[in-house]
């Protein structure tokens, strides 16, 4: 996918070190189990009738802007150019901001950019410890997307998801969780899960699939940037991180009732829907599976 170089004035990035921190409270939502341990503290949710185009009357309760950490380098260009993966991630972040912000403005909904935080090995997020074994995740408490870029090597070597679009999909999926958070949807599902624990996993799956669809919407709205093979790269990545595929690869029995991110077929289908429609209102995963 041909993306322009990032605009330092259009993105928020930060960088941490390889330190160890005690775990904290809060919910992290990951790319699915792009991690071996399924993350996802069942934090996000959506009212099925409320997509971007119908949210003009929703009252926003935005989280405060992420606080800058003492001693944290803030040279955007240097952080983004530390390695090729970081550069790709910053280019994707810039494109995501440029794509999504006008949609919020059109719907008269307040928009705030997420912070993309790079770290090495371990660090601390507003939701507690960040560790590379977790894979990429979004933290609603500080509106941060957290990633150790060495994960992309794992994505390539262990999961067989190769190509730049597979990596863009990772960032776009986590950005999808930021979209959900800005829409004020997290509390809705928290309440629904508390009231009906038996549906907690199903609600979580719907949220993850919607983030996949939102990732596709971003790409669908930038079709002029898509190159031959990009869609296949994205679909391969989506398939590789389906719950059923991960369970099979781990030698486990496939147990749909324990899914938290959706099957490979579901993840591919919703990513494809976003790609083909470029329409956020087509991402109603709560009424359609």
Residue frames as qw, qx, qy, qz and C-alpha x, y, z in Angstrom:
[[0.000, 0.890, 0.455, 0.000, 0.00, 0.00, 0.00],
 [0.449, 0.360, -0.003, 0.818, 1.49, 3.32, -1.07],
 [0.332, -0.850, -0.373, 0.168, 1.28, 5.73, 1.85],
 [0.231, 0.843, -0.147, 0.462, 2.70, 9.23, 2.03],
 [0.461, 0.108, -0.570, 0.671, 5.41, 9.96, 4.56],
 [0.340, -0.686, -0.591, 0.255, 3.94, 10.96, 7.90],
 [0.048, 0.749, 0.006, 0.661, 3.31, 14.57, 8.73],
 [0.395, -0.018, -0.662, 0.637, 4.92, 15.21, 12.16],
 [0.218, -0.068, 0.239, -0.944, 2.21, 17.75, 12.89],
 [0.693, -0.071, -0.300, -0.652, -0.56, 15.24, 12.18],
 [0.813, -0.130, -0.567, 0.015, 0.42, 12.41, 14.51],
 [0.458, -0.725, 0.374, -0.354, 1.09, 11.82, 18.18],
 [0.871, 0.128, -0.452, 0.141, 3.85, 9.35, 19.02],
 [0.406, -0.771, 0.431, -0.235, 5.96, 8.50, 22.03],
 [0.727, 0.309, -0.600, 0.124, 8.61, 6.00, 22.96],
 [0.710, -0.640, 0.211, -0.206, 9.37, 4.01, 26.07],
 [0.080, 0.625, -0.775, 0.051, 12.21, 1.87, 27.24],
 [0.703, 0.017, -0.704, -0.104, 12.75, -1.75, 28.07],
 [0.142, -0.340, 0.634, -0.680, 11.79, -1.49, 31.71],
 [0.357, -0.307, -0.882, -0.029, 9.69, -3.74, 33.91],
 [0.312, -0.282, 0.183, -0.889, 6.63, -2.46, 35.71],
 [0.236, 0.164, 0.879, -0.379, 4.09, -4.05, 38.02],
 [0.003, -0.438, -0.774, -0.456, 0.75, -4.80, 36.47],
 [0.164, 0.071, 0.233, -0.956, -2.01, -2.26, 36.71],
 [0.390, 0.471, 0.732, -0.300, -5.74, -2.11, 36.37],
 [0.352, 0.583, -0.170, -0.712, -7.66, -1.24, 33.28],
 [0.828, 0.309, 0.464, -0.062, -8.60, -2.92, 30.05],
 [0.069, -0.497, 0.611, 0.613, -6.39, -3.57, 27.07],
 [0.807, 0.430, 0.319, -0.250, -7.76, -4.64, 23.75],
 [0.349, -0.459, 0.658, 0.484, -5.45, -6.36, 21.35],
 [0.418, 0.405, -0.533, -0.614, -5.30, -7.31, 17.73],
 [0.933, -0.031, -0.015, -0.357, -6.42, -10.70, 18.67],
 [0.819, -0.419, 0.386, 0.077, -4.69, -12.77, 19.38],
 [0.531, 0.706, -0.396, 0.252, -2.01, -11.86, 17.53],
 [0.219, -0.593, 0.661, -0.403, -1.01, -12.93, 20.93],
 [0.419, 0.022, -0.908, 0.022, -0.60, -16.39, 22.24],
 [0.063, -0.377, -0.741, 0.553, -2.41, -15.39, 25.40],
 [0.008, 0.660, 0.560, 0.502, -5.80, -14.02, 24.43],
 [0.138, -0.106, -0.333, 0.927, -5.99, -10.49, 25.76],
 [0.244, -0.377, -0.429, -0.783, -8.99, -8.41, 26.06],
 [0.029, -0.157, -0.746, 0.647, -10.54, -7.55, 29.26],
 [0.006, 0.614, 0.772, 0.166, -13.96, -7.26, 27.67],
 [0.190, -0.436, -0.258, 0.841, -13.83, -3.54, 27.70],
 [0.120, 0.192, -0.298, -0.927, -15.33, -2.21, 24.52],
 [0.305, 0.438, 0.841, -0.090, -18.81, -2.24, 23.16],
 [0.089, 0.004, -0.373, -0.923, -21.25, -0.72, 20.76],
 [0.511, 0.400, 0.499, -0.574, -24.92, -0.01, 20.59],
 [0.512, 0.212, 0.737, 0.388, -25.90, -1.83, 17.38],
 [0.298, 0.828, 0.464, 0.102, -27.94, 1.11, 16.17],
 [0.119, -0.962, 0.083, 0.231, -25.18, 3.64, 16.64],
 [0.757, 0.172, 0.212, 0.594, -22.59, 3.82, 13.91],
 [0.327, -0.204, 0.025, 0.922, -20.76, 6.99, 12.98],
 [0.035, -0.298, -0.475, -0.827, -23.46, 8.27, 10.67],
 [0.459, -0.617, -0.509, -0.388, -26.16, 8.17, 13.34],
 [0.611, -0.355, -0.479, 0.521, -24.34, 9.50, 16.38],
 [0.129, 0.573, 0.036, 0.809, -24.99, 13.22, 16.16],
 [0.510, -0.673, -0.061, -0.532, -26.93, 13.16, 19.41],
 [0.854, -0.243, -0.372, 0.270, -24.56, 11.01, 21.41],
 [0.261, -0.932, 0.211, -0.135, -22.94, 12.86, 24.28],
 [0.726, 0.396, -0.460, 0.324, -19.21, 12.27, 24.31],
 [0.636, -0.750, 0.178, -0.010, -17.30, 11.44, 27.44],
 [0.686, 0.589, -0.359, 0.230, -13.76, 11.65, 26.21],
 [0.818, -0.385, -0.134, 0.406, -10.81, 10.38, 28.16],
 [0.145, -0.925, 0.179, 0.301, -8.20, 13.01, 28.99],
 [0.604, 0.702, -0.375, 0.043, -5.27, 13.40, 26.65],
 [0.910, -0.112, -0.249, 0.311, -2.41, 11.04, 27.47],
 [0.346, -0.913, 0.182, 0.117, 0.03, 12.55, 29.91],
 [0.600, 0.638, -0.437, 0.205, 3.62, 12.84, 28.75],
 [0.883, -0.381, -0.170, 0.213, 6.05, 10.82, 30.77],
 [0.286, -0.888, 0.298, 0.203, 9.07, 12.35, 32.45],
 [0.350, -0.519, 0.680, 0.382, 12.13, 12.07, 30.27],
 [0.692, 0.388, 0.606, 0.050, 10.15, 10.71, 27.35],
 [0.242, -0.187, 0.456, 0.836, 11.66, 11.71, 23.98],
 [0.405, 0.663, 0.475, -0.413, 9.19, 13.75, 22.00],
 [0.085, 0.513, -0.517, -0.680, 11.03, 14.14, 18.69],
 [0.808, 0.329, 0.308, -0.381, 8.38, 12.69, 16.40],
 [0.637, 0.649, -0.382, -0.166, 10.65, 12.34, 13.38],
 [0.065, 0.530, -0.827, 0.174, 13.36, 10.52, 15.34],
 [0.573, -0.052, 0.713, -0.401, 10.91, 8.15, 16.96],
 [0.802, 0.446, 0.187, -0.352, 9.23, 7.31, 13.68],
 [0.630, 0.662, -0.405, -0.039, 12.50, 6.77, 11.85],
 [0.473, -0.586, 0.647, -0.121, 14.12, 4.50, 14.44],
 [0.356, -0.096, 0.898, 0.241, 13.45, 1.50, 12.17],
 [0.172, -0.053, -0.666, -0.724, 11.50, 0.57, 9.07],
 [0.244, -0.480, -0.842, -0.027, 8.57, -0.86, 11.02],
 [0.139, -0.587, -0.406, 0.686, 8.18, 2.29, 13.10],
 [0.046, 0.261, -0.326, -0.908, 8.23, 4.38, 9.93],
 [0.222, -0.255, -0.812, -0.476, 5.50, 2.25, 8.37],
 [0.242, -0.559, -0.740, 0.285, 3.44, 2.53, 11.54],
 [0.079, -0.518, -0.162, 0.836, 3.76, 6.33, 11.62],
 [0.128, 0.076, -0.551, -0.821, 2.82, 6.58, 7.95],
 [0.266, -0.403, -0.847, -0.222, -0.25, 4.44, 8.61],
 [0.208, -0.567, -0.565, 0.563, -1.17, 6.50, 11.68],
 [0.010, 0.341, -0.121, -0.932, -0.99, 9.72, 9.67],
 [0.244, -0.099, -0.705, -0.658, -3.24, 8.23, 6.99],
 [0.281, -0.472, -0.830, 0.099, -5.69, 6.93, 9.58],
 [0.107, -0.517, -0.354, 0.772, -5.96, 10.35, 11.21],
 [0.116, 0.235, -0.355, -0.897, -6.51, 12.00, 7.84],
 [0.280, -0.204, -0.825, -0.446, -9.19, 9.47, 6.94],
 [0.320, -0.497, -0.790, 0.162, -11.18, 9.31, 10.17],
 [0.138, -0.334, -0.320, 0.876, -11.12, 12.88, 11.44],
 [0.245, 0.012, -0.320, -0.915, -13.33, 14.27, 8.62],
 [0.435, -0.327, -0.791, -0.279, -15.91, 11.55, 9.27],
 [0.333, -0.472, -0.624, 0.526, -16.19, 12.65, 12.89],
 [0.014, -0.247, -0.022, 0.969, -16.41, 16.29, 11.87],
 [0.307, -0.150, -0.603, -0.721, -19.17, 15.47, 9.40],
 [0.506, -0.450, -0.732, -0.073, -21.10, 13.69, 12.15],
 [0.227, -0.749, 0.116, -0.612, -20.43, 16.59, 14.55],
 [0.887, -0.431, -0.143, 0.086, -18.60, 14.33, 16.98],
 [0.207, -0.886, 0.414, 0.027, -15.51, 15.45, 18.86],
 [0.921, 0.286, -0.194, 0.181, -12.35, 13.79, 17.59],
 [0.332, -0.829, 0.450, 0.031, -9.00, 13.28, 19.26],
 [0.642, 0.500, -0.581, -0.016, -5.99, 11.56, 17.78],
 [0.922, -0.377, -0.046, 0.074, -4.64, 8.48, 19.55],
 [0.124, -0.818, 0.559, 0.052, -1.05, 8.30, 20.72],
 [0.926, 0.247, -0.282, 0.038, 1.13, 5.64, 19.10],
 [0.425, -0.767, 0.468, -0.111, 3.59, 4.37, 21.69],
 [0.784, 0.369, -0.491, 0.090, 6.60, 2.28, 20.75],
 [0.541, -0.680, 0.457, -0.190, 8.42, 0.26, 23.37],
 [0.536, 0.442, -0.719, 0.009, 11.00, -2.47, 23.61],
 [0.361, 0.044, -0.885, 0.292, 10.23, -5.57, 25.65],
 [0.316, -0.622, -0.690, 0.193, 8.18, -4.02, 28.43],
 [0.046, 0.278, -0.049, 0.958, 6.80, -0.70, 29.50],
 [0.053, 0.411, 0.711, -0.568, 3.85, 0.84, 31.29],
 [0.079, -0.420, -0.530, -0.733, 0.55, 1.94, 29.81],
 [0.363, -0.269, 0.208, -0.867, -2.41, 3.69, 31.38],
 [0.867, -0.146, -0.205, -0.429, -3.99, 0.23, 31.59],
 [0.843, -0.435, 0.316, 0.026, -1.07, -1.43, 33.34],
 [0.474, -0.451, 0.625, 0.425, 1.97, -3.32, 32.14],
 [0.703, 0.629, -0.162, -0.290, 2.78, -3.47, 28.45],
 [0.554, -0.400, 0.699, 0.213, 4.79, -6.52, 27.41],
 [0.264, 0.419, -0.628, -0.600, 5.85, -7.59, 23.95],
 [0.059, 0.069, 0.995, 0.041, 4.30, -11.05, 24.50],
 [0.335, 0.506, 0.565, -0.559, 0.89, -9.39, 24.62],
 [0.361, 0.449, 0.600, 0.555, 1.09, -8.18, 21.06],
 [0.005, 0.252, 0.096, 0.963, -0.24, -4.76, 20.03],
 [0.170, -0.604, -0.761, 0.165, -3.11, -3.35, 22.08],
 [0.047, -0.601, -0.148, -0.784, -5.18, -0.23, 22.62],
 [0.303, -0.320, -0.661, 0.607, -5.55, 1.33, 26.06],
 [0.064, -0.780, -0.477, -0.400, -8.66, 3.49, 26.51],
 [0.485, -0.745, -0.264, 0.375, -7.36, 5.09, 29.71],
 [0.274, -0.627, 0.224, 0.694, -4.68, 7.06, 27.84],
 [0.650, 0.704, 0.098, -0.268, -5.99, 6.62, 24.29],
 [0.083, -0.692, 0.665, 0.268, -2.76, 4.89, 23.36],
 [0.939, 0.292, -0.150, -0.097, -1.90, 2.27, 20.76],
 [0.446, -0.687, 0.573, 0.043, 1.00, 0.24, 22.18],
 [0.934, 0.352, -0.062, -0.008, 3.35, -1.83, 20.07],
 [0.490, -0.560, 0.574, 0.341, 6.74, -3.45, 20.24],
 [0.576, 0.615, -0.294, -0.451, 7.68, -3.46, 16.56],
 [0.052, -0.349, 0.931, 0.090, 9.51, -6.79, 16.94],
 [0.615, 0.251, 0.627, -0.406, 5.99, -8.20, 16.84],
 [0.626, 0.619, -0.160, -0.446, 5.99, -7.71, 13.08],
 [0.193, 0.467, -0.855, -0.112, 8.77, -10.29, 12.77],
 [0.337, 0.048, 0.887, -0.311, 6.56, -12.72, 14.67],
 [0.615, 0.509, 0.239, -0.552, 3.66, -11.86, 12.40],
 [0.513, 0.614, -0.502, -0.328, 5.78, -12.75, 9.40],
 [0.193, 0.399, -0.896, 0.039, 7.72, -15.78, 10.64],
 [0.170, 0.030, 0.913, -0.369, 5.31, -17.53, 13.00],
 [0.483, 0.472, 0.529, -0.514, 1.91, -16.54, 11.63],
 [0.469, 0.215, 0.690, 0.508, 2.83, -16.39, 7.96],
 [0.196, 0.900, 0.379, -0.085, 1.28, -12.94, 7.50],
 [0.553, -0.133, 0.236, 0.788, 3.72, -11.18, 5.22],
 [0.247, 0.565, 0.423, 0.664, 3.72, -7.81, 3.49],
 [0.081, 0.109, -0.234, 0.963, 3.25, -4.17, 4.42],
 [0.493, -0.351, -0.277, -0.747, -0.53, -4.30, 4.30],
 [0.712, -0.335, -0.610, 0.094, -0.57, -7.06, 6.92],
 [0.424, -0.158, -0.413, 0.790, 1.32, -4.67, 9.19],
 [0.166, -0.202, -0.086, -0.961, -0.93, -1.74, 8.33],
 [0.604, -0.396, -0.570, -0.391, -3.91, -3.92, 9.23],
 [0.568, -0.294, -0.600, 0.481, -2.49, -4.35, 12.75],
 [0.132, -0.102, -0.212, 0.963, -2.32, -0.58, 13.33],
 [0.348, -0.203, -0.360, -0.841, -5.67, 0.03, 11.62],
 [0.590, -0.394, -0.698, -0.094, -7.37, -2.59, 13.83],
 [0.420, -0.355, -0.506, 0.665, -6.09, -0.97, 17.02],
 [0.051, 0.001, -0.071, -0.996, -7.14, 2.40, 15.63],
 [0.443, -0.364, -0.631, -0.523, -10.60, 0.86, 15.19],
 [0.508, -0.483, -0.638, 0.320, -10.72, 0.37, 18.96],
 [0.190, -0.208, -0.169, 0.944, -9.87, 4.05, 19.36],
 [0.270, -0.220, -0.438, -0.829, -12.83, 4.90, 17.10],
 [0.539, -0.462, -0.692, -0.132, -15.08, 2.79, 19.29],
 [0.433, -0.387, -0.478, 0.658, -13.77, 4.53, 22.39],
 [0.036, -0.041, 0.059, 0.997, -14.32, 8.00, 20.97],
 [0.401, -0.327, -0.549, -0.656, -17.91, 7.06, 20.23],
 [0.407, -0.349, 0.455, -0.711, -18.45, 6.41, 23.93],
 [0.823, -0.004, -0.407, -0.396, -19.23, 2.76, 23.42],
 [0.356, 0.270, -0.830, 0.335, -16.97, 1.12, 25.97],
 [0.274, -0.096, 0.624, -0.725, -19.25, 1.63, 28.94],
 [0.745, 0.092, -0.116, -0.650, -22.24, 0.29, 27.06],
 [0.790, 0.147, -0.589, -0.087, -20.72, -3.14, 26.66],
 [0.151, 0.246, -0.760, 0.583, -19.19, -3.14, 30.11],
 [0.508, -0.052, 0.394, -0.764, -22.68, -2.74, 31.49],
 [0.833, 0.164, -0.269, -0.455, -24.13, -5.33, 29.13],
 [0.602, 0.262, -0.737, 0.161, -21.44, -7.83, 30.09],
 [0.073, -0.177, 0.711, -0.677, -22.02, -7.28, 33.79],
 [0.643, 0.052, 0.224, -0.731, -25.74, -7.71, 33.35],
 [0.946, 0.220, 0.038, -0.234, -25.41, -10.79, 31.17],
 [0.336, -0.644, 0.662, 0.185, -22.08, -12.53, 31.79],
 [0.752, 0.153, 0.635, 0.092, -23.08, -15.41, 29.55],
 [0.579, 0.767, 0.239, 0.137, -22.87, -13.03, 26.59],
 [0.306, -0.843, 0.247, 0.367, -19.57, -11.44, 27.58],
 [0.505, -0.221, 0.647, 0.527, -17.49, -13.35, 25.04],
 [0.421, 0.587, 0.624, 0.297, -20.01, -12.86, 22.26],
 [0.029, 0.983, 0.136, -0.115, -20.01, -9.12, 22.87],
 [0.401, -0.673, 0.433, 0.447, -16.23, -9.10, 22.84],
 [0.545, 0.135, 0.688, 0.460, -16.14, -10.97, 19.54],
 [0.297, 0.830, 0.449, 0.147, -18.52, -8.45, 18.01],
 [0.157, -0.945, 0.107, 0.268, -16.27, -5.62, 19.16],
 [0.486, -0.415, 0.594, 0.489, -13.15, -7.21, 17.69],
 [0.489, 0.396, 0.677, 0.382, -14.86, -7.93, 14.40],
 [0.158, 0.950, 0.269, -0.029, -16.04, -4.34, 14.21],
 [0.292, -0.792, 0.350, 0.406, -12.46, -3.16, 14.68],
 [0.523, -0.016, 0.708, 0.474, -11.52, -5.43, 11.76],
 [0.348, 0.724, 0.558, 0.206, -14.26, -3.86, 9.68],
 [0.064, -0.973, -0.015, 0.222, -13.13, -0.36, 10.61],
 [0.453, -0.478, 0.544, 0.520, -9.61, -1.30, 9.52],
 [0.456, 0.322, 0.712, 0.426, -11.09, -2.29, 6.19],
 [0.157, 0.916, 0.365, -0.054, -13.04, 0.97, 5.95],
 [0.244, -0.807, 0.269, 0.466, -9.81, 2.92, 6.23],
 [0.395, -0.182, 0.718, 0.543, -8.28, 0.93, 3.39],
 [0.348, 0.578, 0.711, 0.200, -11.48, 1.12, 1.37],
 [0.072, 0.962, 0.188, -0.187, -11.44, 4.90, 1.61],
 [0.128, -0.773, 0.486, 0.387, -7.88, 4.89, 0.30],
 [0.882, 0.253, 0.396, 0.038, -8.34, 2.49, -2.62],
 [0.519, 0.835, -0.165, 0.079, -6.15, 4.64, -4.83],
 [0.145, -0.753, 0.627, -0.137, -3.24, 3.68, -2.54],
 [0.840, -0.148, 0.505, -0.129, -3.87, -0.07, -2.64],
 [0.212, 0.564, -0.716, -0.353, -1.50, -2.18, -4.70],
 [0.828, 0.088, -0.475, -0.285, -1.93, -5.68, -6.17],
 [0.635, 0.028, -0.711, 0.301, -1.71, -8.28, -3.42],
 [0.097, -0.322, 0.444, -0.831, -2.58, -5.92, -0.56],
 [0.740, -0.235, -0.008, -0.630, -6.02, -7.35, 0.02],
 [0.885, 0.025, -0.465, 0.011, -4.62, -10.87, 0.06],
 [0.382, 0.277, -0.595, 0.651, -2.00, -9.82, 2.61],
 [0.357, -0.295, 0.317, -0.828, -4.66, -8.36, 4.87],
 [0.864, -0.123, -0.160, -0.461, -6.95, -11.35, 4.58],
 [0.754, 0.153, -0.588, 0.249, -4.07, -13.71, 5.30],
 [0.111, 0.279, -0.566, 0.768, -3.29, -11.76, 8.46],
 [0.602, -0.223, 0.136, -0.754, -6.95, -11.78, 9.52],
 [0.901, -0.008, -0.378, -0.215, -7.13, -15.52, 8.95],
 [0.572, 0.264, -0.641, 0.438, -3.92, -16.17, 10.88],
 [0.005, -0.177, 0.576, -0.798, -5.27, -14.54, 14.03],
 [0.674, -0.300, -0.315, -0.597, -8.71, -16.14, 14.11],
 [0.569, -0.465, 0.533, -0.420, -9.47, -17.86, 17.40],
 [0.970, 0.079, 0.169, -0.154, -10.08, -21.22, 15.75],
 [0.720, 0.574, -0.309, 0.239, -6.80, -21.11, 13.83],
 [0.024, -0.670, 0.576, -0.467, -4.82, -20.11, 16.92],
 [0.760, -0.310, 0.435, -0.370, -6.44, -22.88, 18.94],
 [0.962, 0.272, -0.006, -0.011, -5.68, -25.48, 16.27],
 [0.525, 0.658, -0.412, 0.350, -2.09, -24.33, 15.96],
 [0.235, -0.582, 0.593, -0.504, -1.71, -24.57, 19.73],
 [0.320, 0.039, -0.946, 0.014, -3.01, -28.14, 19.69],
 [0.265, 0.126, 0.616, -0.732, -6.20, -27.16, 21.49],
 [0.191, 0.503, 0.836, 0.109, -9.76, -28.19, 20.83],
 [0.031, -0.275, -0.252, -0.927, -11.64, -25.49, 18.95],
 [0.140, -0.521, -0.749, 0.385, -14.16, -24.09, 21.41],
 [0.085, 0.567, 0.370, 0.731, -16.39, -21.41, 19.84],
 [0.436, -0.814, -0.370, -0.103, -17.93, -20.50, 23.18],
 [0.607, -0.598, -0.019, 0.524, -14.52, -19.34, 24.38],
 [0.495, 0.468, 0.248, 0.689, -13.76, -17.19, 21.34],
 [0.225, -0.729, -0.250, 0.596, -12.89, -13.59, 22.15],
 [0.047, -0.531, 0.332, 0.779, -11.90, -12.28, 18.73],
 [0.730, 0.486, 0.026, -0.480, -13.80, -14.34, 16.17],
 [0.862, 0.067, 0.456, 0.210, -13.02, -17.16, 13.81],
 [0.353, -0.240, 0.498, 0.755, -10.69, -16.79, 10.85],
 [0.170, 0.488, 0.713, 0.473, -13.68, -16.79, 8.51],
 [0.131, -0.885, -0.429, 0.126, -15.41, -14.06, 10.50],
 [0.342, -0.688, 0.126, 0.628, -12.34, -11.85, 10.69],
 [0.310, -0.008, 0.618, 0.722, -11.70, -12.17, 6.98],
 [0.093, 0.648, 0.699, 0.287, -15.35, -11.48, 6.16],
 [0.163, -0.908, -0.304, 0.237, -15.55, -8.28, 8.20],
 [0.346, -0.516, 0.324, 0.714, -12.23, -6.95, 6.99],
 [0.259, 0.210, 0.709, 0.622, -13.38, -7.62, 3.43],
 [0.022, 0.799, 0.598, 0.055, -16.70, -5.87, 4.07],
 [0.222, -0.836, -0.037, 0.501, -14.91, -2.73, 5.23],
 [0.352, -0.281, 0.550, 0.704, -12.55, -2.88, 2.26],
 [0.209, 0.367, 0.761, 0.492, -15.29, -3.33, -0.28],
 [0.057, -0.836, -0.540, -0.082, -17.74, -0.77, 1.10],
 [0.331, 0.247, -0.155, 0.897, -15.48, 1.88, 2.62],
 [0.407, -0.563, -0.210, -0.688, -18.54, 2.61, 4.77],
 [0.014, 0.231, -0.755, 0.614, -18.36, 2.65, 8.56],
 [0.639, -0.040, 0.244, -0.728, -22.12, 2.13, 8.77],
 [0.816, 0.181, -0.480, -0.267, -21.65, -1.30, 7.21],
 [0.353, 0.321, -0.787, 0.393, -19.74, -2.44, 10.31],
 [0.644, -0.369, 0.209, -0.637, -22.69, -3.44, 12.47],
 [0.383, 0.228, -0.893, 0.066, -21.19, -6.66, 13.80],
 [0.250, -0.039, 0.730, -0.635, -23.69, -6.82, 16.63],
 [0.698, 0.298, 0.265, -0.594, -26.66, -7.56, 14.42],
 [0.846, 0.460, -0.222, -0.156, -24.87, -9.65, 11.82],
 [0.567, -0.543, 0.606, 0.131, -22.30, -12.39, 12.24]]
